[in-house]
């Protein structure tokens, strides 16, 4: 019986720890509206460089950037059927333009999935103005 109780306590503690981590992540993702540094969960080797973090400046983006992204997606047969902030192809192109690193589009595609999700979420929050 003690084993079952201990397991329940461990699960409850782990759940609380995860909740705290999620709260910290949400705060981090929504607290900096234009400039943001994504600390990667593990280093990424890209070309001759190793990246431990990526730097984004969403404030440098213009309306023309948005129009160009939509035109590019249409030209390659990936039209946006919904709000652009919910289209992953649009979001990642916005993130790549905001990223200060060279060859950002290809570099972003090499990051761990969890980091990709963070980048996508930050970009979405920026576009939806929740991060402002």
N, C-alpha and C positions, 0 to 999 in steps of 0.2 A: 504494500500500500504506500509505503514511503517513497518508493521509486516513482510511482505514478504521480504523487504529489510534487516530488522534486522536478519531474519532467514538466508538469504544468507551470511551476514557478519559473523554470528556465525559459519556457516558451513565452511566458508573460514578460520576462525581463528582455528577451530578444526582441519581442514585438515593440516594447517601449523604446529600445535602442534604435530600431529601424524608424519608428515614428520621429524620434529626435533628429536622425540623419535626414529624413525627408523634410522636416521643418527647416533645417539649416540650408539644404539645397534650394528649397523654394525661396527662402529669404535671399540667398546669394543670387539666384537667377532673376529675381524681380527688383533688386535694390539698386542696380547700376544700369541706368537707361541707355547710355550710348557707348561707353567704353567698358569692356569686360575681358577678363583673362580666364580662359578655361584651363585649369590645371588638369592635365591628362592623368588618367588612372595608372598608366604605364607609358614609358617613353616610346615614341614612334620614330623609327628610322625611315627617313625619306630622302632619297638621293644620298648626298654625302653628309647630311645633317641629322642630328637626333633632336627631337622636340619633346620637351616636358610640359609645355604649355603653349596655347595659341592665344593671340591677342586680337580682339575684335573692336572696331570702332563703327558702330551703326550710324553715328552722327554724320559720317561722310557720304552716306547714300543719298541719292536724289530721285525725284520722280522719274527722270529719264532712265535710271537704273531699273526701276520696276517695269517700265514699258519695254525696255530691251529684254529683260528676262522673260516676260510674257511672249514677246515676239519670237525669241529663241525657242521656247518650249513649243509654240505653235508650229514653227518651221521644222521641228524634228518629230512632229506628230504626237506631241504630249500636251494637248490643250488643257486648260484649267477649267474644270466644270463647277468649281465651288469657290469660296473665298480663298484668295492666294495664300493667306496665312495658315490654311489647312492642307495645302498641297506640298508634300515633302520635296518634290523636285524644285518648286519655287523657293521654298525655305532654304534649301541647301545652296542654291545659287545666290540668294541674298547673303547668307552667311559667308560664302566664299568671297563676295565683293567686300564685305565688311572686315574680313580677316586681313591682318597686316602682313602675314607671312607670304612669301613668294609661292606661286603655284598652289594657291590655297584650295582650289576645288579638288585637285588630285590629292593633296595632303589631307584634307578633311575626310576623304573616303578611306584613308588608312588608319584612322583613329579607332580605338576600341568602341564597340557598340554603345556601351553606357555613356561614353563621352559624346558620341554622335547624337544620342538622345538629348543630352544636356545642351548641346549646340543648337539642335533643332528647337528645343523648348525655349531657349533664350531668344532665338530669332522670332519665334511665334509670339512670345510675350512682347517683344519690341514692336512687331507689326500691329498687334492688337492694342498697343498703348497701355498695357497693364504694367509695363516696366517703367513707365514715365513717372 
